[in-house]
Amino acid sequence: MATYKKRGYKPKATKENDEVEDNFNEEESTTAEVFNNLDEGANKTEEWVAGNQKPILIAIGVVVVAALAYLGYSRFVEQPKEFEAADEIAQSQIYFENALDATNKDQDSLFNLALNGGNGKYGLLKVIDNYGGTSSGNLAHYYAGVAYLNIGKYKEAIDQLEDFKSDDEILAPLAKGAIGDAFMQLNQPEEALGYYEKAASMRKNKFTTPKFLMKAAITAIQLKKGADAEKHLSKIEEEYSDSPEAENVPVYLGQAQGLQ
C-alpha cells in the first residue's frame, strides 16, 4: 500500500489574528521603549551622581554633622547647663521663700540676698545673666520681678516680669498681675487695669481669676469706670461665688453702680 506524507497544516490568516499579532508587537515595542527610557534615565542619574559626588557627599556630611551637633549640644551643653542653673538658683529660692515669711527690714535683706546671691551661690540676677536660656534662668525673671516689687523698685520689677515666659496655670497670671501691681505703685492705674484684666483672662481657675477680677474692679472704680467695674464684679458673683473675693462684691458693686 502506498504511503504518503501529509503536507503541514497552516491555518488560514484571519483579520482577528492579524490584529492580535499587531497589538502584541506594539505592546512589546512600547514596553521595550519604556525600559530603554528607564535605562537612559538611570544612566543619566548615575552620570549626574558620578559628576556631583563630591557636593552630594558634602551635603550629606553637613546634615549628619548638624544632627550630631544638635544631639551633642543637647546632651553635653544644654543638659549640664540646666543642672548648673538649677543648682545656682536653689539658694536664691530659699532666700526668696524666707523673705515672703519675714517682715520689714529682714524681708528687704532677704530679697536683696535672693537678687544678689550669698553663701557662694549666684543671686537671681547672675543666674539670669549666665543661664538666660535655661528653665531656671527664665524662672529667675519671675523671682527677681517679685523681689524688686517688694523692695520698692517698681520699674525693675516690670522689666523682669515682662521677660518671664510661662504657660503655667498659676505663675503666668501671677506674673502679669504683679506687673499691674507695679504700675499701681507708680501711680499709673490705667496701665495697671490693663494688666489686671489680662491676668484675669489668661487662665480660668478659682485662685488667680477672681483675685485679678477684683483688682481690676477696684482699679476701674478708682478710674470712675463704673460699667467696667460692675462687669468684673458680676463675673466674680456669677462664676466664683465661693471665692474669698466674692464676699466683698456687694460693697464694691454698690460703688460701681453709683458711678453710672
FIDOBA-751531 format. One record per residue (C-alpha): y, z, x. Coordinates in Angstrom, 2 decimals. Layout:
BEGIN
@c2: Y	c3: Z	c1: X
...
//
This chain:
BEGIN
@c2: 0.00	c3: 0.00	c1: 0.00
@c2: 3.22	c3: -0.99	c1: 1.43
@c2: 5.69	c3: 1.82	c1: 2.06
@c2: 9.37	c3: 1.61	c1: 2.37
@c2: 12.25	c3: 3.87	c1: 3.49
@c2: 14.75	c3: 4.70	c1: 0.80
@c2: 18.36	c3: 3.99	c1: 1.63
@c2: 20.56	c3: 7.09	c1: 1.85
@c2: 22.34	c3: 8.02	c1: -1.36
@c2: 26.06	c3: 8.19	c1: -1.17
@c2: 27.91	c3: 9.48	c1: -4.22
@c2: 30.43	c3: 7.21	c1: -5.65
@c2: 34.03	c3: 8.19	c1: -4.81
@c2: 36.00	c3: 9.59	c1: -7.70
@c2: 39.61	c3: 10.33	c1: -8.25
@c2: 38.89	c3: 14.06	c1: -8.61
@c2: 37.08	c3: 14.23	c1: -5.27
@c2: 39.92	c3: 12.43	c1: -3.52
@c2: 42.46	c3: 14.89	c1: -4.89
@c2: 40.38	c3: 17.91	c1: -3.81
@c2: 39.98	c3: 16.48	c1: -0.32
@c2: 43.71	c3: 15.70	c1: -0.09
@c2: 44.61	c3: 19.24	c1: -1.23
@c2: 42.20	c3: 20.75	c1: 1.28
@c2: 43.64	c3: 18.68	c1: 4.09
@c2: 47.17	c3: 19.56	c1: 3.02
@c2: 46.39	c3: 23.30	c1: 2.87
@c2: 44.63	c3: 23.12	c1: 6.23
@c2: 47.67	c3: 21.37	c1: 7.67
@c2: 50.09	c3: 23.95	c1: 6.15
@c2: 48.01	c3: 26.86	c1: 7.45
@c2: 47.93	c3: 25.33	c1: 10.90
@c2: 51.68	c3: 24.84	c1: 10.76
@c2: 52.22	c3: 28.49	c1: 9.78
@c2: 50.06	c3: 29.67	c1: 12.67
@c2: 51.86	c3: 27.32	c1: 15.01
@c2: 55.20	c3: 28.73	c1: 13.85
@c2: 53.91	c3: 32.26	c1: 14.30
@c2: 52.69	c3: 31.40	c1: 17.77
@c2: 56.03	c3: 29.85	c1: 18.62
@c2: 57.85	c3: 32.93	c1: 17.22
@c2: 55.60	c3: 35.25	c1: 19.17
@c2: 56.15	c3: 33.23	c1: 22.30
@c2: 59.91	c3: 33.34	c1: 21.78
@c2: 59.74	c3: 37.11	c1: 21.18
@c2: 57.68	c3: 37.56	c1: 24.31
@c2: 60.12	c3: 35.44	c1: 26.23
@c2: 63.06	c3: 37.46	c1: 24.85
@c2: 61.35	c3: 40.77	c1: 25.67
@c2: 60.47	c3: 39.49	c1: 29.14
@c2: 64.03	c3: 38.32	c1: 29.70
@c2: 65.57	c3: 41.52	c1: 28.36
@c2: 63.03	c3: 44.02	c1: 29.56
@c2: 65.45	c3: 46.00	c1: 31.63
@c2: 68.04	c3: 46.57	c1: 28.85
@c2: 65.25	c3: 47.45	c1: 26.41
@c2: 63.77	c3: 50.00	c1: 28.77
@c2: 67.23	c3: 51.42	c1: 29.40
@c2: 67.86	c3: 51.71	c1: 25.64
@c2: 64.51	c3: 53.43	c1: 25.08
@c2: 65.22	c3: 55.69	c1: 28.01
@c2: 68.60	c3: 56.65	c1: 26.58
@c2: 67.03	c3: 57.58	c1: 23.22
@c2: 64.30	c3: 59.61	c1: 24.88
@c2: 66.74	c3: 61.35	c1: 27.20
@c2: 69.08	c3: 62.11	c1: 24.28
@c2: 66.22	c3: 63.61	c1: 22.26
@c2: 65.02	c3: 65.68	c1: 25.20
@c2: 68.57	c3: 66.74	c1: 25.99
@c2: 69.10	c3: 67.91	c1: 22.40
@c2: 65.84	c3: 69.87	c1: 22.40
@c2: 66.61	c3: 71.29	c1: 25.82
@c2: 70.16	c3: 72.20	c1: 24.85
@c2: 68.95	c3: 73.88	c1: 21.68
@c2: 66.24	c3: 75.85	c1: 23.46
@c2: 67.83	c3: 76.66	c1: 26.78
@c2: 71.56	c3: 76.78	c1: 25.93
@c2: 72.16	c3: 77.40	c1: 22.23
@c2: 69.45	c3: 79.98	c1: 21.62
@c2: 70.22	c3: 82.10	c1: 24.69
@c2: 73.92	c3: 81.90	c1: 23.83
@c2: 73.20	c3: 83.12	c1: 20.30
@c2: 71.27	c3: 86.09	c1: 21.73
@c2: 74.07	c3: 86.87	c1: 24.19
@c2: 76.71	c3: 86.70	c1: 21.45
@c2: 74.68	c3: 88.97	c1: 19.16
@c2: 74.31	c3: 91.47	c1: 22.00
@c2: 78.02	c3: 91.39	c1: 22.84
@c2: 79.23	c3: 91.78	c1: 19.25
@c2: 76.92	c3: 94.71	c1: 18.46
@c2: 79.21	c3: 97.37	c1: 19.96
@c2: 82.25	c3: 95.89	c1: 18.21
@c2: 80.41	c3: 96.08	c1: 14.90
@c2: 79.75	c3: 99.77	c1: 15.50
@c2: 83.44	c3: 100.40	c1: 16.19
@c2: 84.37	c3: 98.39	c1: 13.10
@c2: 82.00	c3: 100.26	c1: 10.78
@c2: 83.11	c3: 103.63	c1: 12.17
@c2: 86.73	c3: 102.61	c1: 11.62
@c2: 86.06	c3: 101.93	c1: 7.94
@c2: 84.85	c3: 105.52	c1: 7.58
@c2: 87.67	c3: 107.02	c1: 9.66
@c2: 91.25	c3: 107.86	c1: 8.70
@c2: 94.76	c3: 107.38	c1: 10.09
@c2: 95.05	c3: 107.41	c1: 13.90
@c2: 91.29	c3: 107.44	c1: 14.51
@c2: 90.94	c3: 104.38	c1: 12.32
@c2: 93.56	c3: 102.39	c1: 14.23
@c2: 91.98	c3: 103.39	c1: 17.54
@c2: 88.52	c3: 102.28	c1: 16.43
@c2: 89.79	c3: 98.97	c1: 15.04
@c2: 91.52	c3: 98.32	c1: 18.36
@c2: 88.29	c3: 99.07	c1: 20.21
@c2: 86.50	c3: 96.65	c1: 17.92
@c2: 89.08	c3: 93.99	c1: 18.70
@c2: 89.36	c3: 94.55	c1: 22.44
@c2: 86.00	c3: 96.00	c1: 23.43
@c2: 84.60	c3: 99.11	c1: 25.04
@c2: 81.53	c3: 100.54	c1: 26.75
@c2: 81.28	c3: 97.46	c1: 28.94
@c2: 80.95	c3: 95.11	c1: 25.98
@c2: 83.25	c3: 92.38	c1: 24.75
@c2: 85.56	c3: 93.02	c1: 21.85
@c2: 85.73	c3: 90.67	c1: 18.88
@c2: 88.46	c3: 88.56	c1: 20.48
@c2: 86.39	c3: 87.96	c1: 23.61
@c2: 83.33	c3: 87.13	c1: 21.52
@c2: 85.41	c3: 84.52	c1: 19.70
@c2: 86.69	c3: 83.06	c1: 22.98
@c2: 83.33	c3: 82.97	c1: 24.73
@c2: 80.92	c3: 82.36	c1: 21.86
@c2: 83.02	c3: 80.46	c1: 19.37
@c2: 80.24	c3: 78.05	c1: 18.42
@c2: 77.70	c3: 80.75	c1: 17.58
@c2: 76.99	c3: 82.64	c1: 14.37
@c2: 78.25	c3: 85.86	c1: 15.96
@c2: 81.41	c3: 84.08	c1: 17.12
@c2: 82.07	c3: 82.95	c1: 13.57
@c2: 81.39	c3: 86.41	c1: 12.15
@c2: 83.78	c3: 87.88	c1: 14.72
@c2: 86.61	c3: 85.99	c1: 12.97
@c2: 85.90	c3: 87.95	c1: 9.79
@c2: 85.73	c3: 91.31	c1: 11.52
@c2: 88.85	c3: 90.59	c1: 13.55
@c2: 90.74	c3: 89.48	c1: 10.44
@c2: 89.90	c3: 92.65	c1: 8.56
@c2: 90.66	c3: 94.78	c1: 11.63
@c2: 94.09	c3: 93.16	c1: 12.01
@c2: 94.72	c3: 93.64	c1: 8.30
@c2: 94.02	c3: 97.35	c1: 8.59
@c2: 96.28	c3: 97.90	c1: 11.60
@c2: 99.18	c3: 96.02	c1: 10.00
@c2: 99.04	c3: 92.74	c1: 11.94
@c2: 99.03	c3: 90.52	c1: 8.89
@c2: 99.76	c3: 87.11	c1: 10.41
@c2: 97.00	c3: 87.61	c1: 12.96
@c2: 94.71	c3: 88.67	c1: 10.11
@c2: 95.42	c3: 85.45	c1: 8.22
@c2: 94.77	c3: 83.32	c1: 11.31
@c2: 91.39	c3: 84.94	c1: 11.96
@c2: 90.26	c3: 84.91	c1: 8.35
@c2: 91.22	c3: 81.26	c1: 7.95
@c2: 88.92	c3: 80.42	c1: 10.88
@c2: 85.98	c3: 82.23	c1: 9.33
@c2: 83.48	c3: 79.84	c1: 7.67
@c2: 80.80	c3: 81.08	c1: 5.33
@c2: 78.78	c3: 80.23	c1: 2.23
@c2: 77.74	c3: 83.83	c1: 1.78
@c2: 77.87	c3: 85.14	c1: -1.78
@c2: 79.94	c3: 88.18	c1: -0.82
@c2: 81.59	c3: 87.56	c1: 2.55
@c2: 83.10	c3: 84.17	c1: 1.62
@c2: 85.19	c3: 85.51	c1: -1.32
@c2: 85.96	c3: 88.76	c1: 0.52
@c2: 87.48	c3: 86.79	c1: 3.40
@c2: 89.54	c3: 84.66	c1: 1.02
@c2: 90.71	c3: 87.73	c1: -0.90
@c2: 91.63	c3: 89.51	c1: 2.32
@c2: 93.99	c3: 86.64	c1: 3.11
@c2: 95.58	c3: 87.33	c1: -0.27
@c2: 95.96	c3: 91.00	c1: 0.72
@c2: 97.68	c3: 89.96	c1: 3.95
@c2: 100.15	c3: 87.76	c1: 2.07
@c2: 100.89	c3: 90.60	c1: -0.32
@c2: 101.72	c3: 92.82	c1: 2.65
@c2: 104.02	c3: 90.07	c1: 3.93
@c2: 105.77	c3: 90.14	c1: 0.53
@c2: 104.55	c3: 86.64	c1: -0.36
@c2: 102.95	c3: 87.22	c1: -3.79
@c2: 102.88	c3: 83.53	c1: -4.75
@c2: 100.61	c3: 82.77	c1: -1.79
@c2: 98.60	c3: 85.92	c1: -2.46
@c2: 98.00	c3: 84.92	c1: -6.07
@c2: 96.58	c3: 81.57	c1: -4.98
@c2: 94.11	c3: 83.22	c1: -2.61
@c2: 93.07	c3: 85.84	c1: -5.17
@c2: 92.35	c3: 83.09	c1: -7.67
@c2: 90.36	c3: 81.15	c1: -5.07
@c2: 88.39	c3: 84.27	c1: -4.16
@c2: 87.61	c3: 84.95	c1: -7.83
@c2: 86.39	c3: 81.40	c1: -8.48
@c2: 84.40	c3: 80.85	c1: -5.26
@c2: 81.35	c3: 82.79	c1: -6.46
@c2: 80.30	c3: 84.41	c1: -9.71
@c2: 79.00	c3: 87.91	c1: -9.14
@c2: 79.67	c3: 91.38	c1: -10.51
@c2: 81.32	c3: 92.62	c1: -7.33
@c2: 83.86	c3: 90.13	c1: -5.98
@c2: 84.67	c3: 88.14	c1: -9.13
@c2: 86.13	c3: 90.96	c1: -11.29
@c2: 87.69	c3: 92.54	c1: -8.19
@c2: 89.80	c3: 89.47	c1: -7.42
@c2: 90.42	c3: 88.59	c1: -11.05
@c2: 92.09	c3: 91.98	c1: -11.38
@c2: 94.12	c3: 91.48	c1: -8.19
@c2: 95.15	c3: 88.05	c1: -9.45
@c2: 96.17	c3: 89.53	c1: -12.82
@c2: 98.25	c3: 92.32	c1: -11.27
@c2: 99.96	c3: 89.85	c1: -8.94
@c2: 100.63	c3: 87.48	c1: -11.84
@c2: 102.28	c3: 90.33	c1: -13.76
@c2: 104.46	c3: 91.04	c1: -10.73
@c2: 105.47	c3: 87.37	c1: -10.73
@c2: 106.22	c3: 87.52	c1: -14.50
@c2: 103.37	c3: 85.10	c1: -15.22
@c2: 102.08	c3: 86.79	c1: -18.33
@c2: 99.84	c3: 83.95	c1: -19.54
@c2: 98.05	c3: 83.72	c1: -16.19
@c2: 97.58	c3: 87.47	c1: -16.07
@c2: 96.19	c3: 87.53	c1: -19.61
@c2: 93.74	c3: 84.74	c1: -18.78
@c2: 92.33	c3: 86.65	c1: -15.78
@c2: 92.15	c3: 89.94	c1: -17.68
@c2: 90.43	c3: 88.34	c1: -20.67
@c2: 87.81	c3: 86.88	c1: -18.36
@c2: 87.05	c3: 90.34	c1: -16.97
@c2: 86.83	c3: 91.72	c1: -20.50
@c2: 84.54	c3: 88.95	c1: -21.74
@c2: 82.29	c3: 88.32	c1: -18.74
@c2: 82.40	c3: 91.51	c1: -16.65
@c2: 82.78	c3: 94.23	c1: -19.25
@c2: 80.50	c3: 96.59	c1: -17.27
@c2: 82.57	c3: 96.34	c1: -14.07
@c2: 84.89	c3: 99.16	c1: -12.91
@c2: 87.85	c3: 96.78	c1: -13.26
@c2: 87.14	c3: 96.36	c1: -16.98
@c2: 88.23	c3: 99.95	c1: -17.63
@c2: 91.83	c3: 99.08	c1: -16.65
@c2: 92.03	c3: 95.81	c1: -18.56
@c2: 93.74	c3: 97.30	c1: -21.70
@c2: 96.59	c3: 98.77	c1: -19.62
@c2: 97.38	c3: 95.56	c1: -17.76
@c2: 96.67	c3: 93.35	c1: -20.77
@c2: 99.48	c3: 95.08	c1: -22.65
@c2: 101.85	c3: 94.40	c1: -19.76
@c2: 100.79	c3: 90.76	c1: -19.56
@c2: 101.29	c3: 90.20	c1: -23.28
@c2: 104.70	c3: 91.89	c1: -23.10
@c2: 105.86	c3: 89.17	c1: -20.66
@c2: 105.18	c3: 86.37	c1: -23.12
//
